[in-house]
């Protein structure tokens, strides 16, 4: 193996981009996905951001995704629509189901059935169309709401599926699905993003942010985000609705 090829293999194993390599990054506009984008960009990937309008009630995050993509710098940014509100079954897609303000037992009603499976499928399609082999998702299984599609087992299973269900996978030039934040605490994620120069004031995590993108301060996502900044010893740049202060 040539020295260049050996370095390329080491970069790939370490998660760094081989020169000129592109990747699809799922970008919701929230804290985790923004950090994931900043990491991939810092590793040298030409980042093709993909945001999904799936009928979520917290639509301000899509505007946040556009802000983050512009700030971090991406090769392209697409927003595609898949109406998961037609399926319902989640407080994030069905206005008849209230977003809980008190932690409960088990998987919360903010879980969206098959959301990450759907989002990763779209990212896989885009990656194959662009002849790319790397996909990044900001899934986290430490400080999170307990969603089953944020666990390492799910990410590994989807990567296996991707390499069974695509021409690229069958022809031997397979896909890698990266979830670099999956084992980090929220404080570790925040410190990592700050180290990459990410401005978290651009992001929106709240499940019921208002039209101006201001957070409610009481939902599960707001609690986890605020606790993360506290644990990181950093000021919380989140804009909150007046009645939550």
N, C-alpha and C positions, 0 to 999 in steps of 0.2 A: 504494500500500500504506500502511495506517495505521501510525503509530508503534508501536503494540502489536504489529501483525503483523510489522513489520520486526524488532522485538526478539525476537519468537518465532522468526523465521527465523534470526537470529544465534545464539540459544541452541541451536537444533536443530543448526546447523552445528558449534557448539563442543562438542556433546555434553551441554549442560546441559538440564535439564528445562524445558519450558514449564509455566507455572503449573498445578498439579493433575495433571500427566502421570504415568502409572504405567509401570512396567517389570517384566518378569520377569527375575529374577537366578538363574542356576544356582549353587547353593551346596552344595559337597561337604563343607565343614567343614575344608578345607585352607587353607593360607596364601594362595594366589592367589585362590581364589574369595571368601574372606573380605575380602581387599583390594578386589576388584571390587565387592562389596556396599557396603563403606564408601565407595568412590568414588561409586557411583551415588546413595547416600543423601546424600552431601555435595553432589552436583550438583542436588539437589532432587527426585529421583524418589520417588514412592510405590512402595516396593520390595515386590514379591511374590516371595518366595524359593521356589525349587523344589529340593528334594533328592531324589536317586534311590537307592533301595535296589536295586542291580542284582546282588546276590549276591556283593558284594566281600568278601574275607577281612578287610580292615581296616574292620570295621563300627563301630569306635569313632569314625570320622569322622562318622557320622550323628548321634551324640550331640553331637559338636563343632559340627555344623551348627546344631543346636537352640540351643546356648549362644551361638553367634555371632549368630544371628538375633535372639535376645532382647537381647543386648548392644547391637547396632547399632541395632535398632529397625526393624521391618518392618510393612508393611500386612497381610501374611499370610505363612504358611509352610506349605507342603505337603511331605509325604514320600510319594512314589509308588513302587510296586514293579514292576520289570521284571527277570525272572530271566535275566540273561546267563550265569549259571553253567550253564544248560541248554545253552548253545552251547559254552562252554569256550574253549580256545585261548589262555588267558592265565594267568600265575601269580597274578593277582589274583582269578580266578574259579574256578580249578581247583586243589584242594588237592594234586593229584598233581604239580603243577609247582612247583618251589621258587623262591622269590624270590631272585634272584642277589645276592650280597654283594660281587662283584667286577665292575667295569664291563667290558662286552663290546663286540663290534663290531656295528654295525648296529642295527636297531630291537630293543629288549630284549623279553624274554618277558613283561614287565609290561604291554606294550601290550594293551589289550582291544579285540578286533575290533568296529568300528562303535560304540564307546562314545559318543564325542562326537556322532556322527550321531544316535544314539538319544536322547541327553540333549537335544540342541537340538530334535529333533522334538517331544519332550514339552513343552519350553518354548514352542515355536511353537504347539502346541495350546492350552496354557494361555493364552498371550497372546491368541490369537484368541477364545477363550471369554470372556475378561475384557475384550475390546474394547481391548486394548493393542497398541502397535506397536513397542515397544522390547524387545530381549532382550539381556542381558549375560552373557558367559561369560569366565571368568578364564584363558583359554588363553594360553600363553606360548611363544614360539619362540626364546628366547635361552638362558637357563639352564634347560634341560629335558631330558627323556630321549630326545628325537628322535621322538616320536610323530607320525605323518603328519596326524592330525586336530587338531593344535595349531598349524598353519601358517596364515599370512594367506590363502593361496590357498584353503584349505578353508573358512575363515570367509566369504570373499567368495562362494564357490560355494554355500554353504548359504543365504546371504542371497538369492541369485538364485533358488534353488529355492523358498524360502519365498514369494517373490512370484509364482511360477508355480503353486504347488500349493494356494493358499488362496483363499477367497472374498474376503478383505480385499485380497490382492494383485491379484486379477483386477479388482476394482472400483476399483482405483487408489489405495487408501489403504494403501500398502505398508509392509512391516516393515523395520526396521534391526537388524542384529545387531552389537553392539558388543563388541570384544575390546580394551579399553583397556590391557591389560598386555602385549600380544603382542610388542612390540619393546623391553621393558624388561628389564634384568638383575634377578636376584633381590634384590640389594642395593637397587636403585632401587625395586622393589616394596615391600620392607620399610620403607624410609624413607617412602614414600608412605602406607602404612598407619598407621605410627606418627604421621605428621602429621595423620591423620584420627582419631587417638585409639583405634585398634584395638589390642586386647589379644591378642597372638599366643599367649599362654599358653592361650587358649581353643581354639586350632586343633590339628588333628592331620593331619600330612602323611605319616607313616610307612606303608609298604605292609604292614607286619606288626606294627602296634601291638597291645599286649596288651589284655585286657578293661578295664583301667583307663585306656587311652588313652596308655600310655607307649610311647615310640618305641624301635625297635631300635638306632638309631644307625649302622647299617651298610648299609642298603639305599640304592638310588640316590636316592630321594626325601629320605631323611635326610641324605645327603651334600650334596645341592644346597641343602637348607634351612640346614644348619649353615654351609656356605661363604657363603651369603647374609648371614647375621647377622655373620659375621667380616668380610666385605667392607664391610658397612654400618657397622662399628665399634660394634655394639650387642650387648648381652648376649643370649645365646640363652635364651629362657624355656621351651624345650621340656623336657618331663619325659621322661627316658630310663629304660629298664629298668636295674636295678642293675648287671648284668654288662656293660654297655656303657660304664660310666664308668671 
